[in-house]
Amino acid sequence: MLKKLLYTSLFALTLSSCSDSLDDVNKNPNATETPLAPYLLTGTLKQGADLYWGDASNFNSSLLFVQHWAKIQYTEPDRYDVSNTSFTSLWNTGYSTLITDLNTILNFPESQANSNYKGIALTLRSWTFLLLTDAYGSIPYKEAGQKITPAYDTQKEVYTGLLEDLARAQSLLNTASGSVTGDLAYKGDISKWKKLVNSLRLRIALRISDREPVLAKQAAIDATSDAAGVLASNNDTFKFTYISSPQQNPASAWFETRDDFRISKTLVDKLYEFSDPRLPVYAQLPSDASVGKYVGGGNGLSNSNANSQGFAKTSKPGTYFLTSTSPAVIVSYSETLFNLAEAAARGYISGDPEQYYKNAITASFNQFGITDATVISNYLNQAVVKYDASNYAKSIGTQKWIAFFGQGLDAFTEWRRLDYPVLKAGADAVLDGQIPSRFFYPGTEQSLNGNSYQAAVAVQGRDLLTTKLWFDVK
């Protein structure tokens, strides 16, 4: 009952500024629909965005690993001094909330959820499983939600299963199959959901490309040849737009009461090297006006060394990311273009990888309000930015890393997969010069699902931050 009340409150609060309201459901002339499916969809989108952009899975872990952000105090996570209780949020929310509620929609009869609700639910469930396997490796997938102690599936099994799930989601989504309310991402625009499905299929194709190139090529072809297409403009970007407190962007909420993060020196230095106009968007000038330039914080420092950099002399993340209405971008048009560039570079699809690459950078600039054609052209024509066909992983990996700013989980995955840019652990980090390659499994898995956990670890490798996952071959 409490969960239903929470969804009801969330739905009412969030839709106060949206035209996609519960009234649309109440106007159904046949009176056969129940608002539960819209409630669940709204709740899943909000909680998924909070999870993806929140502290535990993003700016207090993965954003530190990829050196987008750094800690200026309480630096233990930035030094990788963490335990198996540090990464429980992604696991617990992913399984007990998101996947559970999405399965509820999938199990509804047609009278409660038409095929479009189910196609959206299957898409969001696939995205959730993708986040989980990218972070942990082997995970419960086939038996998730079916058994109290589900078996773990290997990462290969999860990725290939998700390709099948997304193909099914595509078949469920149809503009003629009924309307959808409670959709705070695409406002019930099924054509955009279909593009998202194909963009996720392309993402997974590249995840498996170094292990299963034949399957990866076919998946890339399937994704890009489907009539629905992939994300085709920044208007297609999959994001959740926040409103005012208490429904504000989680980074905004964090900085209202705390001051323990700075933009990373690694990223600031790279943006200066590239004369990148996104720097004033990504970072704030230090509050000490005498500094007069952007100064990033060092990653992996002791508390005393981090503090000594000076709170007033280092740059916080940009105000763009710290306002209450800052959107949680989850799958961007820019990412899709980078993926097309790589798919073309690998020979999976036709097209000019260099042009896709340029378009991807341009889309990222546009996403952050930089539209001056001369500024963009000057950036693209720099020797350090130009596409290198002999090392596409370096060109695409570096620029994708910059474009992914704020999206820690996916930036972390793509950095591990492409191995660019080259990052170095901080001076006081505790993993002997290594940067984490995965998240720990939650400690509760050992006590509550011990046999499945042990079987998974026996195949994948020890439950360590440094154990490489299946997709990460280098």
C-alpha positions, 0 to 999 in steps of 0.5 A: 500500500505504501508503494502505491501511495508513493507512486500516486504522490510521485505521479501527481507531483511530477505531472504538475508541470506536464501536459501528459497528465492523469486526466488523460487516463480518466477521460478513457470513454471505455473505462477499462484502463487502470492508472496503475500502468502509468503510475509504474511507468512514471515511477520507473522513469523517475527512479531510474533517472535518480539511480543513473545520475545519483551519488552511489552509482554515479558521482560517488563512484563511476564519475570518479573512476573515469576522472570526470569528477574528483573528491576534495574531501571524504576521498575514500571512494576516489582512492577506491577504498570501498567495500561490498556495501558501496555499490548496493544501490544499483543492484537493489534498486535495479532488481527490487524496484525497476525490474520488479515494477517493469515485470508487473507491467509486462504481466498485465493483461491487455486491458491494463497495459496495451502492447506499447506499455509492454514494449516500453517496459521491456525496453526499460528493463533491458536498459536496467539489465544492461547497466547491471551487467556492465557494472558487475559482470555476471548477474541474475537475468533469466531467473531474475524475479522468478526465483528467490535465489536466481542463478547468475547468467554470464555477461555473454548470455545477458548481452545476447539475451538483451538483443533478443528482448529488444527485438521483441520490444521493437515488435511490441511497439506500434503507433496503432496499438494504443496511447501511453500516458505517464511517459515523462521521457517521450510523452507517449511518442512511440516512434521515439521509443522505437528509435531508442530500442535500435540505439540500445541494440547498436550499443550492445553490438559494440559491447560484444564486438571484441568477443563476438564480432560476427554476432556484433556485426549482425546486431549492428546491421539489424539495428541500423537497417530497421525501418524505425531508425536510430536516434536522429537528432538531439530531440530524440535523446532519451532523458528525464527532465527534472522540476523543482524540489523535491523532484530536482536533479540529484546533483543539484540536491547534493550540492545544496547541502554538501561541497565535497566534489570538484571537476577532475583535473584530468578532464580540465587539462584535456579540455584546455589542451583541445581548446574545448568550448564545453569547459565553461559548461562542464565547470565553474570558475573557482570562487576565488576570483584571483585564480581566474581560470578553471582548475580541476581537482586531483583524483585519488588523493588523501583527504589532507592532500585533496583539502590542500588544493583549496576549496575556493581555488578549484572548480565545481562542476558546471551550474548546468549540471547543478540546477534543479531542472538539469536533465538526466540524459541517459542515451544521447544522440551524440552517443548514437553517432559515435556508435555509428562511427565505430560500427562503420570503422569496424566494417559492420555498416556502411558510411563514413566513420569520420563524418559520423565522428564529426557529427557526434562531436557537433551533436554534443556541442549542440546538446550543451548549447554551443551552436556557432558553426565557426566555433565547431569547425575550428574545433574539428579542424585541430590536429589533436581532434581530427579523426585518426583512421589508424586508431579509431578507438583513440579518436572515438574513445577520447571524444566519447569520454568528453561527451559522456560527462556526467553519465558515469556508468556509461562513460566507465563502460566505454572507457574500459572497452575502448581504453581511451583516454589513458587514465592513471590512478591517483597518488594515494589510490589503494589498488597498486596503480590500477583503476577499478574494472567493475563494481563489487557484488553487494555483500548480501548476495553472499549471504542470501544467494550464496550458491549462485554467487559462488558459482558466478565468481568461479566462472568470472573471477574473484569478486574484486574491483580489478577483475576484468569483465567479459567484454573488457578484453584489453 
